[in-house]
Amino acid sequence: MIIYRGSSVKKYPVHLSFKNGLDMQFETDTNVKLTEPQYINGGQFIVTENEYIINVP
């Protein structure tokens, strides 16, 4: 069991801009720049610890 006390886990801000002009911002413990994509049904995705799933073209 891992117990985190205080804010010992680094947060990474993520800003996504979609092709339709919308954008989304959130913070995650996952460094999405260093994460290897997962291949799901022929697509490439990054899955963060708070269950955001990002399609990587």
C-alpha positions as a Python dict, from the first residue, in 0.01 Angstrom:
ca = {
    (1, 'M'): (0, 0, 0),
    (2, 'I'): (132, 345, -93),
    (3, 'I'): (28, 639, 122),
    (4, 'Y'): (91, 990, -8),
    (5, 'R'): (117, 1266, 249),
    (6, 'G'): (71, 1627, 154),
    (7, 'S'): (144, 1719, -204),
    (8, 'S'): (443, 1490, -258),
    (9, 'V'): (314, 1382, -600),
    (10, 'K'): (403, 1620, -882),
    (11, 'K'): (111, 1751, -1088),
    (12, 'Y'): (146, 1815, -1460),
    (13, 'P'): (-87, 2063, -1635),
    (14, 'V'): (-233, 1938, -1963),
    (15, 'H'): (-394, 2160, -2227),
    (16, 'L'): (-559, 1988, -2524),
    (17, 'S'): (-677, 2174, -2834),
    (18, 'F'): (-922, 1979, -3048),
    (19, 'K'): (-970, 2011, -3425),
    (20, 'N'): (-1325, 2143, -3373),
    (21, 'G'): (-1189, 2447, -3184),
    (22, 'L'): (-1274, 2329, -2833),
    (23, 'D'): (-1007, 2289, -2570),
    (24, 'M'): (-972, 2110, -2238),
    (25, 'Q'): (-742, 2168, -1941),
    (26, 'F'): (-671, 1943, -1643),
    (27, 'E'): (-395, 1840, -1403),
    (28, 'T'): (-263, 1487, -1377),
    (29, 'D'): (6, 1288, -1198),
    (30, 'T'): (104, 1136, -1535),
    (31, 'N'): (372, 1311, -1742),
    (32, 'V'): (201, 1270, -2080),
    (33, 'K'): (515, 1384, -2268),
    (34, 'L'): (707, 1078, -2144),
    (35, 'T'): (425, 822, -2146),
    (36, 'E'): (426, 553, -2415),
    (37, 'P'): (91, 526, -2597),
    (38, 'Q'): (-124, 217, -2555),
    (39, 'Y'): (-261, 52, -2869),
    (40, 'I'): (-636, -5, -2836),
    (41, 'N'): (-839, -131, -3136),
    (42, 'G'): (-586, 10, -3384),
    (43, 'G'): (-563, 355, -3223),
    (44, 'Q'): (-292, 507, -3005),
    (45, 'F'): (-402, 641, -2667),
    (46, 'I'): (-248, 781, -2350),
    (47, 'V'): (-438, 689, -2034),
    (48, 'T'): (-379, 903, -1724),
    (49, 'E'): (-418, 793, -1362),
    (50, 'N'): (-741, 990, -1329),
    (51, 'E'): (-883, 799, -1627),
    (52, 'Y'): (-855, 1063, -1898),
    (53, 'I'): (-801, 887, -2230),
    (54, 'I'): (-622, 1095, -2494),
    (55, 'N'): (-615, 987, -2860),
    (56, 'V'): (-267, 1038, -3004),
    (57, 'P'): (-276, 1079, -3384),
}
